[in-house]
Amino acid sequence: MITERENALRVLKHTGTPEWVPGSFDCAVTVFPSGLQEKAPMFQSGNDGFGCPWVWDAQCFGHAPNVKLPPVVTDISRWREEVTFPDIDAVDWKSIAQKDLENIDRENKLVRLFCEMGPFERTNILLGFENAFIAMMEEPEEYKALLDACANYKIRVLNKLLPLYQPDEVFFHDDLGTANGPMISLDTYRKLIKPAHKKIADTIHAHGALYTHHSCGHMEAFLGDLVENGIDGVNPLQAMNHWDEIMKKYQDKIYFNVGCEVHANIPTVSEEQLREDVHTIIDTFGDRLMADVFISNVECQNNGEILKDEIRRYGSLR
């Protein structure tokens, strides 16, 4: 019998038919590089490595930007004076990587390196969302200069980390969608952000890792450009996107790390509905699927266990 890792790689690398639907909770170990501070420390409010303020939200079990405090960048034309990039050369990455990777079973599990705060997200945090979107329209050259600087910082981080962590996959965060549609136009994305994403994709691939792009929300408008840039997979591809159309266009090009959270964060959802959601996702994405579970409501932890159980059960009947 093949290992969880081997089965999952058939999906991620398009090298064969998986024997069961892999769930990332079974086949992968997500490694969070502990030498980076992209948000405030876990369970705490405070500043990240850039000096951006964050608030810890216990109910949602996550951080949010602290909008009650001023952003780091007060004027897009002054970003060079106001932004201090973390000194990654001052970090003992070798020791940190060894500690982060302790007791990981690489033979049976994928190693997924968690890489949050892509350049688009970082500019939004440095400027504040409203100011960032104004800067895109009124000062596109300065905005792009800041975004490129953030991308180059991220590339330096990847070049430090990837030789030491040697992950199978980089789970790269850069949210592009809202619940109802894209945050920005496709034209704006192509002019300002796509080239940076391409450099990041090339860096990841140069180190022999796969690139899974994470973007919450309605983001399918960007999928064609992300595929052109070389992504290997997309996550979480939430239900507001048109799954059937996406499969027709891209099933031969990328894999789909889809979260079974259509109703998962509703405390009153029935077990029957949760299991039906799993069936829909597995039936839709088939051999191109690595299933996932994302619970953002602390009241719904048991829903996550039901989803995992059904992914294992129904996914083994394929």
C-alpha positions in Angstrom: 0.0 0.0 0.0 1.3 3.5 -0.9 1.9 6.1 1.8 -0.2 9.2 2.4 2.6 11.3 0.9 2.8 9.2 -2.3 -0.9 9.2 -2.8 -1.1 13.0 -2.4 1.8 13.6 -4.8 -0.2 11.8 -7.5 -2.7 14.6 -7.2 -0.3 17.5 -6.7 2.1 16.4 -9.5 -0.5 14.9 -11.9 1.5 11.6 -11.9 -1.3 9.1 -11.6 -4.6 8.3 -10.1 -4.8 8.5 -6.3 -6.0 5.4 -4.5 -8.1 7.6 -2.2 -9.0 11.3 -1.9 -6.1 12.8 0.2 -7.0 15.1 3.0 -4.3 17.6 4.0 -5.0 16.8 7.6 -3.8 13.2 7.0 -1.1 13.5 4.3 0.6 16.8 5.1 2.4 18.5 7.9 2.2 22.3 7.8 5.4 24.0 9.0 5.2 27.6 10.3 8.7 29.2 10.1 9.1 30.4 13.7 11.7 32.9 12.8 9.2 35.1 11.0 6.7 37.5 12.6 4.2 38.2 9.9 1.5 39.1 12.5 1.5 39.6 16.2 2.5 36.5 18.3 -0.2 33.8 18.4 -3.0 34.5 20.9 -1.7 38.1 21.4 -2.4 41.6 20.2 0.6 43.6 19.2 3.0 44.5 16.3 4.4 42.3 13.6 8.0 42.4 12.3 7.2 45.4 10.2 5.7 47.3 13.1 2.1 46.9 11.9 -0.4 46.6 14.7 -2.7 43.6 15.1 -5.6 42.5 17.3 -6.1 38.9 18.4 -9.8 37.8 18.0 -10.4 34.7 20.1 -13.9 34.0 18.6 -12.5 33.8 15.1 -9.2 32.3 16.4 -7.1 34.7 14.3 -5.6 38.1 14.0 -7.0 41.2 12.3 -5.3 44.5 11.6 -5.8 47.0 14.4 -7.5 49.8 12.5 -7.8 52.0 15.6 -4.1 52.7 15.3 -2.5 54.6 12.4 -0.8 52.5 9.6 2.9 52.3 9.3 2.9 54.1 5.9 1.2 57.5 6.3 2.0 58.7 2.7 2.7 56.4 -0.2 5.4 58.9 -1.4 7.2 58.4 1.9 7.2 54.6 2.1 11.0 54.3 1.7 11.4 56.4 4.8 8.6 54.8 6.8 9.0 51.0 6.1 11.7 49.0 7.8 12.0 45.5 6.5 12.8 42.8 9.0 16.5 41.9 9.1 16.4 38.3 8.0 20.2 38.0 7.9 20.2 38.4 11.7 18.2 35.2 12.2 19.9 31.8 12.9 17.7 30.1 10.3 19.6 26.8 10.4 18.9 26.3 14.1 15.3 27.5 13.7 14.6 25.1 10.8 16.1 22.2 12.6 13.7 22.8 15.6 10.7 23.5 13.3 11.3 20.2 11.5 11.8 18.0 14.6 9.8 14.7 14.5 8.4 15.2 11.1 7.9 11.9 9.2 9.0 13.0 5.7 8.7 9.5 4.3 5.0 9.4 4.9 3.9 13.0 5.1 4.2 16.0 2.7 6.0 19.0 4.2 4.0 22.2 3.5 5.8 25.4 4.3 3.3 28.1 5.4 4.2 31.4 3.8 1.6 34.1 4.6 1.5 37.8 3.8 2.2 38.0 0.1 3.1 41.4 -1.4 -0.5 42.5 -2.0 -1.5 41.6 1.5 1.5 43.3 3.0 1.0 46.6 1.2 -2.6 46.6 2.4 -1.5 46.2 6.0 1.3 48.7 5.7 -0.9 51.4 4.2 -4.3 50.3 5.5 -6.8 48.9 2.9 -8.5 52.2 2.0 -5.2 54.0 1.5 -3.7 51.1 -0.4 -6.6 51.2 -3.0 -6.3 54.9 -3.3 -2.6 54.7 -3.9 -3.2 52.1 -6.6 -5.3 54.6 -8.5 -3.6 57.9 -7.7 0.0 56.9 -7.4 0.4 53.6 -9.2 4.2 53.9 -9.8 4.8 54.5 -6.1 2.4 51.8 -5.1 4.1 49.3 -7.4 7.5 50.3 -6.1 6.3 49.4 -2.6 4.7 46.2 -3.7 7.9 45.2 -5.6 9.9 45.9 -2.5 7.6 43.7 -0.5 7.9 40.9 -3.1 11.7 41.2 -3.2 11.7 40.8 0.6 9.5 37.7 0.3 11.9 36.3 -2.3 14.8 36.8 0.0 12.9 35.0 2.7 12.2 32.1 0.4 15.8 31.9 -0.7 16.8 31.6 3.0 14.2 29.1 4.0 13.7 26.7 1.1 17.2 25.2 1.1 16.9 24.6 4.9 13.3 23.4 5.1 13.2 21.6 1.7 9.4 21.5 1.6 7.4 19.5 -0.9 5.0 22.5 -1.2 4.9 26.2 -0.4 1.5 27.3 0.8 1.7 31.0 -0.3 -0.9 33.5 0.9 -2.0 36.5 -1.0 -5.8 37.1 -0.8 -7.3 38.6 -4.0 -11.1 38.1 -3.5 -14.0 39.3 -1.4 -17.2 37.3 -0.7 -18.8 39.0 -3.8 -16.0 39.4 -6.3 -12.4 40.4 -6.9 -10.8 43.1 -4.7 -9.3 44.8 -7.8 -9.8 44.6 -11.5 -7.9 42.1 -13.6 -6.2 44.9 -15.5 -4.9 46.4 -12.2 -3.7 43.0 -11.1 -1.8 42.5 -14.4 -0.2 45.9 -14.2 0.8 46.0 -10.6 0.8 42.5 -9.0 1.1 39.7 -11.5 4.8 40.3 -12.3 5.6 40.0 -8.6 3.7 36.8 -8.3 5.6 35.4 -11.3 8.9 36.1 -9.6 7.7 34.4 -6.5 6.5 31.4 -8.4 9.9 31.1 -10.2 11.7 31.3 -6.9 9.7 28.5 -5.4 10.1 26.3 -8.4 13.9 27.0 -8.6 14.2 25.3 -5.2 12.2 22.3 -6.4 9.0 23.0 -4.4 5.4 23.1 -5.6 3.5 26.4 -5.3 0.0 26.4 -4.0 -1.6 29.8 -4.1 -4.0 30.7 -1.3 -6.7 33.3 -1.9 -9.9 33.5 0.0 -13.1 34.7 -1.6 -14.4 35.1 -5.1 -11.1 35.0 -7.0 -11.6 32.9 -10.1 -11.1 36.0 -12.3 -7.4 35.7 -11.5 -7.0 32.0 -12.0 -5.9 32.1 -15.6 -3.1 34.6 -14.8 -2.0 32.6 -11.7 -1.9 29.5 -13.9 0.2 31.4 -16.5 2.5 32.4 -13.7 3.1 28.7 -12.9 1.0 27.9 -9.8 0.7 24.1 -9.1 -2.5 24.4 -7.1 -5.1 26.7 -5.6 -6.6 27.0 -2.1 -9.3 27.1 -0.7 -11.5 27.8 -3.8 -14.5 28.7 -1.8 -18.0 27.9 -2.9 -18.7 31.4 -4.3 -16.5 30.5 -7.2 -17.9 28.5 -10.2 -16.5 25.1 -9.6 -17.8 23.4 -12.7 -16.5 26.1 -15.0 -13.1 26.1 -13.3 -12.7 22.3 -13.6 -13.4 22.5 -17.3 -10.7 25.2 -17.8 -8.0 24.1 -15.4 -8.3 20.5 -14.3 -5.4 19.5 -16.6 -3.2 22.3 -15.3 -3.4 22.5 -11.5 -4.7 20.7 -8.5 -7.4 21.9 -6.2 -7.0 22.1 -2.4 -10.6 22.8 -1.6 -11.9 23.4 1.9 -15.2 21.6 2.8 -16.4 24.7 4.6 -19.6 25.5 2.7 -21.7 25.3 5.8 -19.0 24.2 8.3 -18.9 27.4 10.3 -22.6 27.6 11.0 -23.2 26.2 14.5 -26.7 25.0 13.7 -25.8 23.1 10.5 -26.9 19.5 10.4 -24.5 16.5 10.2 -26.4 15.4 7.0 -25.6 18.8 5.3 -22.0 18.6 6.2 -21.6 15.1 4.8 -23.5 16.2 1.7 -21.0 19.1 1.2 -18.2 16.6 1.2 -19.9 14.5 -1.5 -20.4 17.5 -3.7 -16.7 18.6 -3.5 -15.3 15.1 -4.0 -17.7 14.4 -6.9 -16.8 17.8 -8.5 -13.0 17.7 -8.3 -12.4 14.0 -8.3 -8.7 13.0 -8.9 -7.6 16.6 -8.9 -8.6 17.1 -5.3 -6.8 17.4 -2.0 -9.6 18.0 0.5 -9.2 20.3 3.4 -11.2 21.5 6.4 -11.2 25.1 7.6 -13.0 25.9 10.8 -12.9 29.7 11.7 -15.7 29.6 14.3 -14.6 28.2 17.7 -18.1 26.9 18.3 -17.9 24.6 15.3 -14.9 22.4 16.1 -17.0 19.3 16.0 -18.1 20.1 12.5 -14.5 19.8 11.4 -14.3 16.3 12.8 -17.5 15.3 10.9 -16.0 16.6 7.7 -12.8 14.8 8.2 -14.6 11.5 8.9 -16.7 11.9 5.7 -13.7 12.8 3.6 -11.9 9.6 4.7 -15.1 7.5 4.3 -16.5 8.8 1.0 -13.0 9.5 -0.4 -12.0 5.8 0.0 -15.1 4.7 -2.0 -14.0 6.4 -5.2 
